[in-house]
Amino acid sequence: MTPEPAPEAIEHVDVLVIGAGISGIGAARYLAHEHPRRRVVVLEARMSFGGTWDLFRYPGIRSDSDLHTFGYEFKPWREKEAIADADQILRYLGQALAENDLAQQVRYGHRVVRADWRSERAHWVVTVEHGGRTITMTAGWIFAGTGYYRYDEGYTPVFQGRERFAGQIVHPQFWPEDLDYTGKRVVVIGSGATAVTLVPALAQRAAHVTMLQRTPTYVLPVPRVDRLATLLQAWLGPDRGYAVSRRVNIARQRAIWSFCQRRPRLARRLIRWVNTRQLPPGFDVDRHFNPPYDPWDQRLCAVPDGDLFRVIREGRADVVTDRIVTFTETGVQLAGGEHLEADVIVTATGLNLQVFGGIELRVDGEPVEVAQTVVHRGTMLSGVPNLSLSVGYTNSSWTLKVGILCRYLCQLLAHMDAHGYDTAYVVADPGMPTRPLLDFGAGYVQRSLGELPRQGPHAPWRMSMNYHDDRKLLDGPLISEGLHFRRSREHAVSGGRGVVA
Ligand SMILES: Cc1cc2nc3c(=O)[nH]c(=O)nc-3n(C[C@H](O)[C@H](O)[C@H](O)COP(=O)(O)OP(=O)(O)OC[C@H]3O[C@@H](n4cnc5c(N)ncnc54)[C@H](O)[C@@H]3O)c2cc1C
């Protein structure tokens, strides 16, 4: 167990928010608003805020959600484009920090490496690396806004003959600032959101871009500018207009998702029809845009104003669906016999999933086996007191869920204040059947399901992906199955797992 630091030597915070991405900044704002007297500090490992939107620097980097739902409930999105690029999102987040006076709460270059819950003190002892030093602090509650993937590495499968390739190989997570692809032949390996973003952006300057995929993805054009949202903001003013367009877009996202779940064959036919209209005559839609799974079994890829289809129509990019046999000196050899010539190969092959940003969690000295925990209301974990995890929606905008979780945390803290509790914890019935946290087919999720917490068969143990259900739950009673509170400092427990039954 990490030795208990001398009390006078360490800093204590009421809530420690880890991560200054869209989740962590949102959490800090909700807490500042609802619990202004609580001492809240945000620790961020990187030297800037924004997380995902600061890390990824590849050409064309943008959201695929509309910002009326990806933005915060408390801060209207005022830009013309609903699908926004990373700079616009960073500007928005910078404003959220400034407008809510949060900047002084954020400490950059602070990586949390360990958090050890002490039942008898009802606090976390947190180990932080900063500037080559190790700092210890204590926290009454941890909000882990650490995202869902590793920042220090992306996912790249093993490609036979990779070392033979004489050109440049680039992973989008580490885009070289000085990469000049003007007039070059680029092969982008992948078919996900990153690949479909990169292809039209690279095609502006490259001699030719080929999107090389093993399996197709559903791709749908979406308008970059949401005309209805623009009109609503003009008619109703920025605040009310934003609130209404947000509601409209939430309903629209849900309707599309439900339709795909209920009528997958019809949805597939409709998507095919839309694709066919956008692609040049004779294009093999069934080979390149007809996935083996149903729509929304994996995230649909949105392409603003159909930019991917446009560059294919213009002959500046094409799609090849085949298996890679080996990289060669000059490109990629495919199983079907074709050889793709390339000067640059971009491996848009995905992320390595990670919850808790690599933080080692302990409860009273015992390591937490995250894969043995069950999520409660999508945020607390069985056996892990005073900690909220922030995992957003995978079938809608991430932030919609994070907003709900933040408000739930604020309610929990208010309840604890009202009753003098210092500890909240959840206990799952050991006989409860559980299943993986995410019912989502994406490769990066499937590869890591074994390391994630699990979910139960019913609320509050189910990982809901439905905004309206979550809102109802939030507006319902706070007290729910499995949730317990305690005044630990009064009833000190010595040794063992303390509060966790
Ligand atoms: C290219 C790309 C595009 C995406 N587009 C969309 C989209 O359009 N819509 C959508 O809903 N979702 C999208 N997503 C998912 C997206 O990541 C989330 O929606 C959202 O940005 C996640 O925000 P976050 O704050 O939870 O996590 P992140 O943005 O990952 O931020 C986490 C932060 O925590 C910090 N951190 C992690 N571990 C530690 C630690 N141990 N100590 C200190 N700090 C730590 C990180 O440095 C980082 O700053 C996209 C993802 C990617 C990769």
The ligand as an SDF file (V2000), in Angstrom:
LIG
                    3D

 53 58  0  0  0  0  0  0  0  0999 V2000
  -10.4340   11.2850  -34.3490 C   0  0  0  0  0  0  0  0  0  0  0  0
  -11.6200   11.1410  -33.4480 C   0  0  0  0  0  0  0  0  0  0  0  0
  -12.8330   11.7560  -33.7720 C   0  0  0  0  0  0  0  0  0  0  0  0
  -13.9380   11.6140  -32.9260 C   0  0  0  0  0  0  0  0  0  0  0  0
  -15.1300   12.2080  -33.2720 N   0  0  0  0  0  0  0  0  0  0  0  0
  -16.1970   12.0580  -32.4580 C   0  0  0  0  0  0  0  0  0  0  0  0
  -17.4570   12.6570  -32.7830 C   0  0  0  0  0  0  0  0  0  0  0  0
  -17.6220   13.3100  -33.7920 O   0  0  0  0  0  0  0  0  0  0  0  0
  -18.4930   12.4520  -31.9390 N   0  0  0  0  0  0  0  0  0  0  0  0
  -18.3690   11.7230  -30.7830 C   0  0  0  0  0  0  0  0  0  0  0  0
  -19.3460   11.5950  -30.0510 O   0  0  0  0  0  0  0  0  0  0  0  0
  -17.1870   11.1760  -30.4540 N   0  0  0  0  0  0  0  0  0  0  0  0
  -16.1110   11.3090  -31.2450 C   0  0  0  0  0  0  0  0  0  0  0  0
  -14.9140   10.7370  -30.9100 N   0  0  0  0  0  0  0  0  0  0  0  0
  -14.7690   10.0950  -29.6440 C   0  0  0  0  0  0  0  0  0  0  0  0
  -14.1060   11.1900  -28.7670 C   0  0  0  0  0  0  0  0  0  0  0  0
  -12.8640   10.8300  -28.3510 O   0  0  0  0  0  0  0  0  0  0  0  0
  -15.0140   11.6190  -27.6770 C   0  0  0  0  0  0  0  0  0  0  0  0
  -16.2350   11.9580  -28.1430 O   0  0  0  0  0  0  0  0  0  0  0  0
  -14.4860   12.7850  -26.8330 C   0  0  0  0  0  0  0  0  0  0  0  0
  -13.6440   13.6900  -27.4860 O   0  0  0  0  0  0  0  0  0  0  0  0
  -13.8020   12.1650  -25.6930 C   0  0  0  0  0  0  0  0  0  0  0  0
  -13.5770   13.1840  -24.7750 O   0  0  0  0  0  0  0  0  0  0  0  0
  -12.9940   12.8430  -23.3620 P   0  0  0  0  0  0  0  0  0  0  0  0
  -12.7300   14.1310  -22.7100 O   0  0  0  0  0  0  0  0  0  0  0  0
  -13.8860   11.8750  -22.6740 O   0  0  0  0  0  0  0  0  0  0  0  0
  -11.6380   12.0510  -23.6870 O   0  0  0  0  0  0  0  0  0  0  0  0
  -10.3440   12.5540  -24.4300 P   0  0  0  0  0  0  0  0  0  0  0  0
  -10.6370   13.5360  -25.4840 O   0  0  0  0  0  0  0  0  0  0  0  0
   -9.6150   11.3240  -24.8160 O   0  0  0  0  0  0  0  0  0  0  0  0
   -9.5380   13.3140  -23.2910 O   0  0  0  0  0  0  0  0  0  0  0  0
   -8.9820   12.6250  -22.2120 C   0  0  0  0  0  0  0  0  0  0  0  0
   -7.9550   13.5060  -21.5510 C   0  0  0  0  0  0  0  0  0  0  0  0
   -7.5140   12.8650  -20.3670 O   0  0  0  0  0  0  0  0  0  0  0  0
   -6.1040   12.9830  -20.2790 C   0  0  0  0  0  0  0  0  0  0  0  0
   -5.6060   11.8620  -19.4800 N   0  0  0  0  0  0  0  0  0  0  0  0
   -5.7360   10.5400  -19.7480 C   0  0  0  0  0  0  0  0  0  0  0  0
   -5.1340    9.8070  -18.7930 N   0  0  0  0  0  0  0  0  0  0  0  0
   -4.6200   10.6860  -17.9060 C   0  0  0  0  0  0  0  0  0  0  0  0
   -3.8730   10.5140  -16.6990 C   0  0  0  0  0  0  0  0  0  0  0  0
   -3.5620    9.3120  -16.2410 N   0  0  0  0  0  0  0  0  0  0  0  0
   -3.5030   11.6260  -16.0170 N   0  0  0  0  0  0  0  0  0  0  0  0
   -3.8290   12.8560  -16.4760 C   0  0  0  0  0  0  0  0  0  0  0  0
   -4.5210   13.0690  -17.6170 N   0  0  0  0  0  0  0  0  0  0  0  0
   -4.9150   11.9910  -18.3230 C   0  0  0  0  0  0  0  0  0  0  0  0
   -5.6450   12.9350  -21.7200 C   0  0  0  0  0  0  0  0  0  0  0  0
   -4.3450   13.4770  -21.8560 O   0  0  0  0  0  0  0  0  0  0  0  0
   -6.7260   13.7390  -22.4120 C   0  0  0  0  0  0  0  0  0  0  0  0
   -6.4220   15.1010  -22.4620 O   0  0  0  0  0  0  0  0  0  0  0  0
  -13.8080   10.8550  -31.7420 C   0  0  0  0  0  0  0  0  0  0  0  0
  -12.5920   10.2330  -31.4310 C   0  0  0  0  0  0  0  0  0  0  0  0
  -11.5130   10.3650  -32.2720 C   0  0  0  0  0  0  0  0  0  0  0  0
  -10.2350    9.6630  -31.9030 C   0  0  0  0  0  0  0  0  0  0  0  0
  1  2  1  0
  2  3  1  0
  2 52  2  0
  3  4  2  0
  4  5  1  0
  4 50  1  0
  5  6  2  0
  6  7  1  0
  6 13  1  0
  7  8  2  0
  7  9  1  0
  9 10  1  0
 10 11  2  0
 10 12  1  0
 12 13  2  0
 13 14  1  0
 14 15  1  0
 14 50  1  0
 15 16  1  0
 16 17  1  0
 16 18  1  0
 18 19  1  0
 18 20  1  0
 20 21  1  0
 20 22  1  0
 22 23  1  0
 23 24  1  0
 24 25  2  0
 24 26  1  0
 24 27  1  0
 27 28  1  0
 28 29  2  0
 28 30  1  0
 28 31  1  0
 31 32  1  0
 32 33  1  0
 33 34  1  0
 33 48  1  0
 34 35  1  0
 35 36  1  0
 35 46  1  0
 36 37  1  0
 36 45  1  0
 37 38  2  0
 38 39  1  0
 39 40  1  0
 39 45  2  0
 40 41  1  0
 40 42  2  0
 42 43  1  0
 43 44  2  0
 44 45  1  0
 46 47  1  0
 46 48  1  0
 48 49  1  0
 50 51  2  0
 51 52  1  0
 52 53  1  0
M  END
$$$$
